[in-house]
Structures are given as C-alpha cells and as structure tokens.
Amino acid sequence: MKKKHSKDDIIKELQSEVESLRTIISMMPGNVYWKDIKGFYLGCNSNLSDILNLPTPLDIIGKKDEDLLGEELAQKASLIDPIVIHTQQEQCIEETGFDTNGISATYLTRKTPLYNSKGKVKGILGVSFDITERKIIEEKLRVAKQKAEAANRAKSKFLAMISHELRTPLAGILGFAELIKQPRLEIEKQHEYIKHIADSGTYLLSLINSLLNYNKLETKKFELTLLPLNLKELIKSSMTMLTVSAQNKNLKLSLAYEKNAPELIISDSRILHQILINLIGNAIKFTHKGFITITIKCISSTADKIKLQISIEDSGIGIPVHEQKSIFKQFYQLGSVYTRKTSLTGTGLGLAIVKKLVKIIGGDIKVKSTPGKGSVFYFAVNFKKVSPSSNPWLPYAARVRILIVQDIHKKNNLHSLFSNTLHEFTTSKDSLNTLIAAHQDMQPFDIIIIDSKLKETDPSELLKKIQNQSELYQPMPALIDSPQSSQCKKNFCNLMLPLVKTDYFNFQNQLKNAWEKWQKNTKLLKTKTSKSKNPHVLLVEDNTLIQIIHKHMLEDLGCTVDITESATRALEMLANNYDMLFVDIGLPDIAGFELIKTIRSHKAIPQIPIIVLTGYSEEDERQRCLRAGANDVSVKPISKQTLENLINRHFKSS
C-alpha cells in the first residue's frame, strides 16, 4: 500500500520545490527577471541583483525601472514592454546597460508574456545576455571586411593604373623604335625619336623607383642621417637637375632665399633632395606656362634651432578644392587616368612619398591651390643650426667618410673634433677588415686618420698592409699627432691635434686643405695613367640586347670586349688574361653566384676584379654577390658614366 502523505508533508514538498525553483532561477546565466503588468518587478536572479547592487534578488520586488536605472535608461529598458503585453508576442532587441563592474555593456534581450491561471497576461518575463564581447568581435570583423574590400578595390585600381602607366612609356619606346627603322630617315628625325625613346625609358625607370621607395618607407627601412649641409646649394643642385625640363616648356625656374634664413643647417640631405626633386618635378609636369618658384623663409629662431618654411609655387593647372585633401594618398591621381591632360602622370605615389619624407624630418606638408591659377606646396621644419665660421670642413662633412684608427682607451679624445661628420672609430687590429667591409658594402672610406701613438702597430706598417690590398679603394692616409711631438712621416698627410677647443678651427682647416690637395693629385694621376693601357674585359651576359648595349658602352670607354652568355664558357675564356670580368647573375647554365665562387676558389684562374651587373636591386642579393667574391655590384639599367666609374675604381693600369 502507498503511504498517504499528510497535509504538512505536501506543504513541505511544495515549499521545497519552490525553494529549488528559486535557487535554479537565481543561478541562471544572464539576467532573468519578471514584472507585473504595471511594470513592478516580481523577482530576478542573482546576476541581475549583483549588477543593480541589490543585497539579494528579493530586494528587487516592488521596484520599477525608474527606481533602479534612472529615467532615461528606464525608458529604453521598458520600451518594448507594452508591445509584449498588447500583442502577447515575444520580442527581441539589443539594448545598452551595465555589467557587474559598472562598465557599459550591450545585451541581447528577449521578453515574453506571463499568463495567469485563466490565460490572461499578468506581466512579462525577460532574459538578457551580455553580448558585448561578441559585438566587439563583430565590429572587428566588419572593419576587417571593409579593409579587405578596400584593399581589393585599391589593388584592382592600382593594377589597372600601373598597367596603363607601364604601357604608356613602353608604347613610346616600341613605337619610336619602329619609326627609326624607316629607310632614308632624316638625321633630325632620328635624333628626335631617340630622345623620345630615352624620355620614355627614364619615365619607366622613375615609375619603378617610386614603387621601391614607397615600399621602403612603408616597411620603415628609411634611416635618418643628420649631418651639416648647405640648404641653398642643395636646392640649387636639385633645380639644376630639372632645369632642362623647365626650359623645354619655357618655364622660369627661380629661388627666393630670404636674407635672414641661414644656408647652413643640420638635416638629412638625401631626404631633402628627394622631397625637392619630387615637388619641383611635379610643378613642372603640371605647369604649361609661367613660373616655378622655390621660396625659403625663416619662421622663428632660437640659439640652436631655426624653423624654416620651404614652399614650391607654380602657375600651373591647379587642384580642385575637393581633391586637395586626397592628393597625398597613395595611388591617387587627379581626375581620370583616361581623360587627363598630361601624357605621363606617374603612379600616384610621388606626393604620398613626399608626405612621409617630410614627416620623417619633423614637418607636415600642405597645399594651397586655385584651379587654373596654380598651386603652392609648403612645409615648415625645425632644423638645428650650424656655425659656418667654426668648421672649415663643413662642405665635405656630409659626403666624405672618415675612418679613425686609435687605441680603444683614447677613443673619446677625438669625438668632438669629428662631430657632425661621417666618421667611424676602429682599432689598428680591426682597421683593415673595416676598410674591406666598407668597400664591399659600396660605402668605402675616403680618408683614414691614424694615431701616431698606436701601441700595437706602427702607422707606416699599417699603411703598407692597406696599400698592398690592390683591389681595395685606397683612402687618403693621414697621421694625427700632438704639436709637441710631431712626427712627419712620408706617405701621410700630417695633421696636428689642437691644444685647446678654440683651435678646432685650425684642425678642420688642416683636414680640408689636405683633402683638397689629395683630390687634386689623384685627378692628375688618373689623367696621366688613363691612357697607358686599355682594359681587356669579358662580359658574361645572356640577353642579346643587353650584350649590344654594354659592349658599345665599354668600347666607347676604350675597352676591348669579349662576350659569352655561358658561365661554363666564361671559365674557359678567363685563361686569356682579361683585366676585368662583368657578369650577370641570371645565366642559363650556372648562376652568376656560383660562377664567382668557382673563380675565387681556383688558384689557376686569374683573380681579376669581378663586377656584377644585375637587375636584382634587393640588398640581400647585393650582399650575396659580395660574399661570393664580387668586387662590386651595380643595378641595371647601367649608364655609361656608371661603367666608367666602375672601371676607374677597379682597373689597375700598368
């Protein structure tokens, strides 16, 4: 028989069930709550009571949203309550609230009607879940998607643009080359067509260089080198490079340099030069008549700094107002590439590169422009001052590399003498390796200054070791000593250390005079020896067109040239007593790297200077060539002047 439950037992069981349900509701995740039809809370779980800072879930009973959330937030929280009650349908919304730490959070809320025993709505049941983290992830995904779509659009636009831009000069090169083949073509026409081919080739190379420069800036591989420079001379040099372009369009190219603006400053000459070339070149490109004026004026000055504004003004076509903010963006071009007025506009990277370069030196470039009347690009930068009277060496400070050989414990003694110059300290033990490494990196030292008081090595013996390296670029040797114990030695330019700081001027003057004399004597020596013997060179190149071009250039420079496209054949031909070897890297049988290694590893093969002429411009490729044993590396296309410099640097006339 079943045991009958008493009334008390039933009550206890029901109470237990209610307590269990209350516990379950209290522990439910998210925010759980229920209200009556008038909006008074009837209960909630522990999570919501914690958020509302209530002692227990029971403390919410009898309260309304206004009591807990404030009027503004209460209106938002109860916005859909009347809809749920009226329609007797579940509603779902996203709403803003707070988490247990009082930090703003986003909730996904579902509200459903509560019914009494007669089936009538007596209130609502609400369940909210914190979806803040999910919303953050969704936003990140949305932004990432937008960026990916924008990148794809930019990529497609760039490919279309670069395809057009590359085809334009290529069409010019191929088209004018075809015209030159015409029979009985007048000499004037030949020269005209050749000029157009050269212009198209130069433009094509500028496109490639712009892309490489922009990539270097994007990957932050552009290093800042702050050295004294003559800003006025730098601007004039930049203008000189573009004078012909301006003259061809009958444009007046001028410089307005204010009297109170100093000529000597400390900055990075390479960056300033590139900024000026880009801006002046741009002005010439978009100006059909009138002028281009570069203006330098002083904005402010302190004891050690000067703020200068550099502006480039033109009377060109101008820039529409709605496009002035966009012109500094990457790959941006004025108007449509298909309806432009100028024939060669470029990659749309020039001004983007300029903006980044100006930022590197501490400025911000801006533009003022009126369509049809011209434009002014300008930027201001705080430069460090330089006293021109305190350093006679200043004209050479930024371009002549000096290696100072001194015992390590005396290193600091000469630091102040060579401040703001291209210099490096080394010990006598490491000096030869330092010179060789600098030469292989194509940044040879121009001067080596040796301390006369070296403990480990006699300066004359060290100089002999350096001069015995026949393939090494030979720097001007100088011996530095104190006036009290001067030891003038043969084969050295002798320099006297200053007794006090006020004598630094005299030391710099000694260095300047010695360097200028060395340069003059070196030029005279080259003139005397240049005609004593013409170099016999072997050119290893598999491209027929490049073979013809390089052969003609080398022959014009007085060389006797033999050619092979095979590395294997080159190894056989090297027995013919060549003076130099010019070699490509991408050869059909053996890679140029392996050819160089083979030559350097066999004593039976004459160890002549090896010059790599390659289309690979990456630094790691250049270093790979040098490690293989090459003496020098030059990137194609190679100019006749470059070949002449390479021959002068490495060919030893007998």
C-alpha positions in Angstrom: 0.0 0.0 0.0 1.1 3.5 -0.8 1.9 5.6 2.1 -0.5 8.6 2.4 1.1 12.0 2.6 -0.2 14.3 5.3 -1.1 17.9 4.6 2.1 19.1 6.3 4.2 16.7 4.1 2.6 18.1 1.0 3.2 21.7 2.1 6.9 20.8 2.9 7.3 19.2 -0.5 5.8 22.2 -2.2 8.0 24.6 -0.2 11.0 22.5 -1.1 10.0 22.6 -4.8 9.6 26.4 -4.7 12.9 26.8 -3.0 14.6 24.6 -5.6 12.9 26.7 -8.4 14.0 29.9 -6.7 17.6 28.5 -6.5 17.6 27.4 -10.1 16.3 30.8 -11.3 18.8 32.6 -9.0 21.7 30.7 -10.5 20.6 31.0 -14.2 23.1 32.7 -16.5 22.4 36.1 -17.9 19.9 38.5 -16.4 16.5 36.9 -15.6 13.6 39.0 -14.2 9.8 39.2 -14.3 7.4 42.1 -13.9 3.7 42.6 -13.4 1.5 44.3 -16.0 2.2 47.7 -14.4 5.9 47.4 -14.5 6.6 46.4 -10.9 9.4 43.8 -10.5 8.2 40.5 -9.1 11.6 38.9 -8.9 15.1 38.4 -10.6 18.1 36.1 -10.5 21.3 36.8 -8.6 23.2 38.1 -11.6 20.8 41.0 -12.1 20.7 41.8 -8.4 24.5 42.0 -8.4 24.5 44.4 -11.4 21.9 46.6 -9.7 23.9 46.5 -6.4 20.9 44.9 -4.5 21.6 42.9 -1.4 19.5 39.9 -2.6 17.3 39.1 -5.5 14.2 39.6 -3.2 15.1 43.3 -2.8 14.0 44.0 -6.4 10.4 43.1 -5.6 8.1 46.1 -5.8 10.6 48.3 -7.6 10.3 49.8 -11.1 12.9 50.6 -13.8 12.9 54.3 -12.8 13.9 53.3 -9.2 16.9 51.2 -10.4 18.1 52.7 -13.7 17.2 56.4 -13.8 14.6 58.0 -16.0 16.5 58.0 -19.3 17.8 54.4 -19.2 14.4 53.2 -17.7 12.6 54.4 -20.8 14.9 52.5 -23.1 14.7 49.4 -20.8 10.9 49.3 -20.9 10.5 50.3 -24.5 9.1 47.0 -25.7 7.1 46.0 -22.6 3.8 47.5 -23.8 4.2 45.7 -27.2 4.8 42.4 -25.5 1.7 42.8 -23.3 -0.5 44.1 -26.1 0.5 41.7 -28.9 1.1 38.8 -26.5 4.1 38.0 -28.7 7.8 37.5 -27.8 10.0 40.5 -28.7 13.8 40.5 -29.1 16.1 43.6 -29.0 19.6 44.7 -28.4 20.0 47.3 -25.6 22.6 49.1 -23.6 23.2 48.5 -19.9 26.0 47.8 -17.4 27.9 44.8 -16.3 28.8 43.8 -12.7 31.7 46.2 -12.8 29.6 49.1 -13.8 31.0 49.2 -17.3 28.8 49.9 -20.2 27.7 46.7 -22.0 25.4 45.5 -24.8 22.7 43.0 -24.1 20.6 40.8 -26.3 17.1 40.8 -24.5 14.1 38.5 -25.1 10.8 39.4 -23.4 7.8 37.1 -23.4 4.3 37.4 -21.8 3.5 35.8 -18.4 0.0 34.3 -18.1 -2.2 33.7 -15.0 -4.3 30.5 -14.4 -7.1 31.9 -16.6 -4.8 32.5 -19.6 -4.7 36.3 -19.3 -1.4 38.2 -19.4 -0.3 39.2 -16.0 3.2 40.5 -16.8 6.3 39.8 -18.7 9.4 37.6 -18.4 12.7 39.0 -19.5 16.0 37.2 -20.2 19.2 39.3 -21.2 22.6 38.0 -22.2 25.8 40.2 -22.3 26.9 40.2 -25.9 29.5 43.0 -25.6 32.4 40.7 -26.5 30.5 39.3 -29.4 29.7 42.8 -30.7 33.4 43.8 -30.4 34.3 40.8 -32.4 31.6 41.6 -35.0 32.8 45.1 -35.2 36.4 44.0 -35.7 35.2 41.6 -38.4 33.2 44.3 -40.0 36.2 46.7 -40.1 38.5 43.9 -41.3 36.0 43.1 -44.1 35.8 46.7 -45.1 39.6 47.0 -45.1 39.9 43.8 -47.1 37.3 45.1 -49.6 39.0 48.5 -49.8 42.4 46.7 -50.2 40.9 44.6 -53.1 39.5 47.7 -54.7 42.8 49.6 -54.3 44.7 46.6 -55.6 42.4 46.4 -58.7 42.6 50.1 -59.2 46.4 50.0 -58.8 46.8 47.1 -61.2 44.7 48.9 -63.8 46.5 52.1 -63.3 50.0 50.6 -63.2 49.2 48.5 -66.3 48.2 51.7 -68.1 51.2 53.7 -66.8 53.7 50.9 -67.8 52.2 50.5 -71.2 52.4 54.2 -72.0 56.2 54.5 -72.0 56.6 51.0 -73.4 54.4 52.0 -76.3 56.6 55.1 -76.8 59.8 53.0 -76.8 58.4 50.4 -79.2 56.6 52.9 -81.4 59.6 55.2 -81.9 61.9 52.2 -82.3 59.7 51.1 -85.2 59.8 54.6 -86.7 63.6 54.7 -86.6 63.7 51.6 -88.8 62.2 53.7 -91.7 64.5 53.9 -94.7 66.1 57.2 -95.6 65.0 58.8 -92.3 66.3 62.3 -91.7 69.0 62.8 -89.1 66.9 65.3 -87.2 64.0 62.9 -87.1 66.4 60.1 -85.8 67.6 62.4 -83.0 64.0 63.3 -82.2 62.9 59.7 -82.0 65.9 58.7 -80.0 65.2 61.5 -77.5 61.6 60.3 -77.1 62.8 56.7 -76.5 65.2 58.0 -73.9 62.5 60.1 -72.2 60.1 57.1 -72.1 62.8 54.9 -70.7 63.7 57.4 -68.0 60.0 57.7 -67.1 59.6 53.9 -66.9 62.6 53.8 -64.5 61.1 56.6 -62.4 57.9 54.5 -62.0 59.8 51.5 -60.7 61.9 53.7 -58.4 58.8 55.3 -56.9 57.3 51.9 -56.2 60.6 50.8 -54.5 60.9 54.0 -52.5 57.3 53.8 -51.3 57.8 50.2 -50.2 61.0 51.2 -48.3 59.0 53.8 -46.4 56.1 51.5 -45.7 58.4 48.9 -44.2 60.3 51.6 -42.3 63.7 50.9 -43.8 64.4 54.6 -44.4 67.1 55.6 -42.0 67.6 59.3 -41.0 71.2 60.7 -41.2 71.6 64.1 -39.7 74.6 66.0 -40.9 75.6 69.6 -41.7 74.5 70.7 -45.2 74.2 73.9 -47.2 70.5 74.1 -47.9 70.9 76.8 -50.6 73.4 74.7 -52.5 71.2 71.6 -52.1 68.2 73.4 -53.6 70.3 74.8 -56.5 71.6 71.3 -57.2 68.0 70.0 -57.3 66.9 72.8 -59.6 69.9 72.2 -61.9 68.8 68.6 -62.4 65.4 69.8 -63.6 66.5 72.9 -65.5 66.3 71.2 -68.9 62.7 70.0 -68.2 61.7 73.5 -67.3 63.5 75.1 -70.3 61.8 72.7 -72.7 58.4 74.2 -71.5 59.8 77.8 -71.4 59.2 77.9 -67.6 61.0 80.3 -65.3 62.6 78.3 -62.5 63.9 80.5 -59.7 64.9 80.5 -56.0 63.9 83.1 -53.4 66.1 82.7 -50.4 65.4 85.2 -47.6 68.4 87.0 -46.2 67.6 86.0 -42.6 67.3 82.3 -43.5 70.7 80.6 -42.8 72.2 78.5 -45.6 73.9 76.0 -43.2 71.7 73.6 -41.3 71.8 70.1 -39.9 69.4 67.6 -41.6 69.3 64.6 -43.9 70.4 65.8 -47.4 69.1 62.7 -49.2 65.6 63.2 -47.8 65.5 66.9 -48.5 66.9 66.3 -52.1 64.2 63.7 -52.8 61.4 66.0 -51.5 62.6 68.9 -53.6 63.0 66.8 -56.8 59.5 65.4 -56.4 57.8 68.7 -55.7 59.7 70.7 -58.4 59.3 67.9 -60.9 55.5 67.8 -60.1 55.3 71.6 -60.6 57.0 71.4 -64.0 54.7 68.5 -65.0 51.5 70.3 -64.3 52.6 73.8 -65.4 52.4 74.6 -69.1 53.4 78.3 -69.0 54.7 80.7 -66.4 56.9 80.0 -63.5 58.0 77.7 -60.6 59.5 79.5 -57.6 61.1 77.8 -54.6 61.0 80.1 -51.5 62.9 79.7 -48.2 61.9 81.9 -45.3 62.6 82.0 -41.6 59.6 81.4 -39.3 61.3 81.5 -35.9 64.8 81.2 -34.4 66.4 80.2 -31.1 70.0 79.9 -30.1 70.4 76.5 -31.5 67.4 75.9 -33.8 65.9 77.6 -36.8 62.4 77.0 -38.2 62.3 77.3 -42.0 59.4 77.2 -44.3 60.1 75.7 -47.8 57.5 76.3 -50.4 57.2 75.5 -54.1 54.9 77.7 -56.0 53.8 77.2 -59.7 51.4 78.9 -62.2 50.1 75.5 -63.3 46.7 74.0 -63.8 45.9 74.0 -60.1 44.0 71.5 -58.0 40.2 71.4 -57.4 39.3 72.1 -53.7 37.5 68.7 -53.3 40.7 66.9 -54.4 43.3 68.8 -52.3 43.0 66.5 -49.3 43.3 63.4 -51.4 46.4 64.1 -53.4 48.7 62.9 -50.7 47.0 59.5 -50.6 48.8 56.5 -52.1 48.0 55.8 -55.8 45.8 58.9 -56.0 45.8 60.7 -59.3 44.0 63.9 -60.3 40.9 63.2 -62.4 40.6 60.1 -64.5 43.7 58.4 -65.9 41.8 58.1 -69.2 40.9 61.8 -69.6 43.9 63.5 -68.2 45.6 66.4 -70.0 49.2 65.4 -69.3 50.7 62.4 -71.1 52.7 60.9 -68.2 51.3 61.4 -64.7 53.0 58.7 -62.7 52.0 56.1 -60.2 50.2 58.4 -57.8 52.9 57.7 -55.2 55.0 60.9 -55.6 53.2 63.1 -53.1 52.5 60.1 -50.8 56.3 59.6 -50.6 56.9 63.3 -50.1 54.4 63.4 -47.2 56.1 60.5 -45.5 59.6 62.0 -46.0 58.5 65.4 -44.7 57.1 63.7 -41.6 60.4 61.9 -41.1 62.3 65.2 -40.8 59.6 66.6 -38.5 57.3 68.6 -40.8 53.8 68.4 -42.3 53.3 69.3 -46.0 50.2 71.3 -47.1 48.9 72.7 -50.3 47.0 75.9 -51.4 45.7 75.9 -54.9 43.3 77.6 -57.2 42.2 75.8 -60.4 43.6 77.5 -63.5 45.9 79.7 -61.4 48.5 77.4 -59.8 49.5 75.7 -56.5 51.8 76.2 -53.6 53.1 73.2 -51.7 54.8 74.2 -48.4 56.1 72.7 -45.1 58.0 74.0 -42.1 60.7 72.2 -40.2 62.8 72.9 -37.1 66.4 72.5 -38.2 69.5 72.6 -35.9 71.8 75.5 -36.6 75.4 75.2 -37.8 78.0 77.9 -37.3 79.8 78.3 -40.7 82.9 80.0 -39.2 83.6 77.3 -36.7 84.1 74.4 -39.2 86.0 74.8 -42.5 85.4 71.1 -43.1 81.7 71.7 -43.4 81.4 71.5 -47.2 82.7 67.9 -47.0 81.2 66.8 -43.7 78.1 65.1 -45.2 79.8 63.2 -48.0 83.4 62.3 -47.1 83.7 59.2 -45.0 86.5 59.1 -42.4 87.9 56.1 -40.5 89.8 57.0 -37.4 92.4 54.4 -36.1 93.2 54.8 -32.4 93.7 52.8 -29.3 90.4 52.0 -27.7 91.1 53.7 -24.4 91.8 57.0 -26.2 88.7 56.9 -28.4 86.8 59.8 -26.7 89.7 62.2 -27.3 88.8 62.8 -30.9 85.0 62.6 -30.7 84.4 66.4 -30.5 86.7 67.0 -33.5 84.5 64.9 -35.8 81.1 65.7 -34.5 78.5 66.0 -37.4 80.8 64.3 -39.9 80.7 60.8 -41.5 83.2 59.1 -39.3 83.8 55.8 -37.5 86.4 54.7 -34.9 88.3 51.4 -35.0 91.4 49.8 -33.5 94.6 49.1 -35.5 93.8 45.4 -35.2 90.3 45.8 -36.9 91.2 48.6 -39.3 91.9 46.6 -42.4 88.8 44.4 -42.0 86.8 47.6 -41.5 88.1 49.1 -44.8 87.4 45.9 -46.7 83.9 45.5 -45.3 83.1 49.2 -46.1 84.4 48.7 -49.7 82.3 45.5 -50.1 79.2 47.4 -48.9 79.9 50.0 -51.6 80.5 52.7 -48.9 84.3 53.0 -48.9 86.1 55.3 -46.5 87.6 58.3 -48.3 90.1 59.2 -45.5 91.9 57.0 -42.9 93.3 59.0 -40.0 95.8 57.0 -37.9 97.0 58.0 -34.4 100.8 58.2 -34.4 100.9 56.8 -30.9 99.4 53.3 -31.6 100.8 50.7 -29.2 100.2 47.5 -31.3 101.1 48.7 -34.8 103.5 51.1 -36.4 101.4 53.5 -38.6 103.7 53.0 -41.6 103.4 49.2 -41.4 99.6 49.5 -41.2 99.6 51.8 -44.2 101.7 49.2 -46.2 99.2 46.5 -45.4 96.3 48.7 -46.6 98.1 49.7 -49.8 99.0 46.1 -50.5 95.3 45.4 -51.0 95.3 46.2 -54.7 91.5 45.6 -55.1 90.7 47.9 -52.2 89.6 51.5 -52.7 92.6 53.5 -51.3 91.6 56.2 -48.8 93.7 59.3 -48.2 96.1 58.4 -45.4 96.6 60.9 -42.6 98.7 60.8 -39.4 97.5 62.7 -36.4 99.9 63.8 -33.7 100.3 66.5 -31.0 102.4 69.6 -31.8 104.9 68.8 -29.0 106.0 65.5 -30.5 105.2 65.9 -34.2 106.5 63.0 -36.4 106.0 64.0 -40.0 106.1 60.7 -41.9 106.4 60.0 -45.6 103.3 58.9 -47.5 101.0 60.5 -44.9 99.1 63.8 -44.7 100.2 65.1 -41.4 97.6 66.6 -39.0 98.3 68.4 -35.7 95.9 67.9 -32.8 94.6 71.1 -31.3 95.9 72.1 -27.9 92.5 73.6 -26.8 89.0 73.6 -28.1 89.4 77.0 -29.6 91.9 75.5 -32.0 89.4 73.1 -33.6 89.0 75.6 -36.5 92.7 75.1 -37.3 92.4 71.3 -37.2 89.4 71.3 -39.5 91.2 73.7 -41.8 94.2 71.3 -42.0 91.9 68.4 -42.9 90.2 70.5 -45.6 93.4 71.6 -47.2 94.9 68.0 -47.1 91.7 66.5 -48.7 91.5 69.1 -51.5 95.2 68.6 -52.2 94.8 64.8 -52.3 91.8 65.1 -54.6 93.8 67.3 -57.0 96.8 65.0 -57.1 94.5 61.9 -57.6 92.9 63.5 -60.6 96.3 64.4 -62.1 97.5 60.8 -61.5 94.4 59.4 -63.2 94.9 61.7 -66.2 98.5 60.5 -66.6 97.7 56.8 -66.3 94.3 56.6 -68.0 95.8 56.2 -71.5 98.6 53.9 -70.6 96.6 50.8 -71.2 93.0 50.0 -72.3 91.3 47.3 -70.3 90.5 43.9 -71.9 87.2 42.8 -70.3 85.0 39.7 -70.5 81.2 40.3 -70.5 79.1 37.4 -69.4 75.5 38.2 -70.3 72.7 36.0 -71.8 70.4 38.8 -73.0 71.3 39.8 -76.6 70.0 43.4 -76.3 72.0 44.0 -73.1 75.1 42.5 -74.7 74.9 45.0 -77.5 74.3 48.0 -75.2 77.0 47.1 -72.7 79.5 46.2 -75.5 79.1 49.6 -77.2 79.3 51.5 -73.9 82.5 49.6 -72.9 84.1 50.1 -76.3 83.3 53.8 -76.2 85.2 53.9 -72.9 88.3 52.3 -74.6 87.8 48.7 -73.6 88.4 45.6 -75.7 85.3 43.5 -75.1 84.7 39.7 -75.5 81.2 38.3 -74.8 79.8 35.0 -73.8 76.3 34.1 -72.5 77.6 30.9 -70.8 79.2 30.7 -67.4 80.9 27.4 -68.4 82.4 29.1 -71.5 83.5 32.1 -69.3 85.6 29.8 -67.1 87.4 28.6 -70.2 87.9 32.1 -71.7 89.4 33.5 -68.4 92.7 32.0 -69.3 93.1 34.8 -71.9 94.5 37.4 -69.4 91.5 39.6 -69.0 91.7 42.7 -66.8 88.1 42.7 -65.6 85.0 40.5 -65.6 81.5 41.9 -65.9 78.9 39.2 -65.1 75.1 38.9 -64.9 73.5 36.8 -62.2 70.7 35.0 -64.1 72.8 32.9 -66.5 71.3 29.9 -68.4 73.8 27.2 -67.3 75.4 28.2 -64.0 74.1 31.0 -61.7 76.4 34.0 -61.5 76.9 33.5 -57.8 78.3 30.0 -58.5 80.5 31.3 -61.3 82.0 33.9 -59.0 82.6 31.3 -56.2 84.2 28.9 -58.7 86.6 31.7 -59.9 87.6 32.7 -56.4 88.1 29.1 -55.2 90.5 28.1 -58.1 94.1 29.5 -57.9 94.6 28.5 -61.5 92.0 31.1 -62.7 93.4 34.7 -62.7 91.9 36.7 -59.8 90.8 39.7 -61.6 88.2 42.3 -60.5 84.6 40.9 -60.9 81.8 43.4 -61.3 78.2 42.2 -61.1 75.7 43.9 -63.4 72.3 42.7 -62.2 68.6 43.5 -62.4 68.1 42.5 -58.8 68.1 45.6 -56.6 67.4 44.0 -53.2 70.1 44.4 -50.6 70.3 40.7 -49.8 71.1 39.9 -53.4 73.9 42.5 -53.4 75.3 41.1 -50.2 75.1 37.6 -51.7 77.2 38.7 -54.6 79.8 40.3 -52.4 80.0 37.3 -50.1 80.6 35.1 -53.2 83.6 37.2 -54.0 82.5 40.0 -56.3 84.3 43.3 -56.0 81.3 45.5 -56.9 77.6 45.3 -57.8 75.6 47.7 -60.0 71.9 47.5 -60.7 70.6 47.6 -64.3 70.0 49.7 -66.3 73.7 50.8 -66.3 74.7 54.2 -67.6 77.9 54.8 -69.4 79.0 57.1 -66.5 78.4 54.2 -64.1 80.6 51.8 -66.2 83.3 54.5 -66.4 83.3 54.9 -62.6 83.5 51.1 -62.1 86.4 50.8 -64.5 88.3 53.7 -62.8 87.6 52.2 -59.4 88.8 48.7 -60.1 91.0 48.6 -63.2 94.7 48.8 -62.4 96.6 50.4 -65.3 100.1 49.0 -65.9 
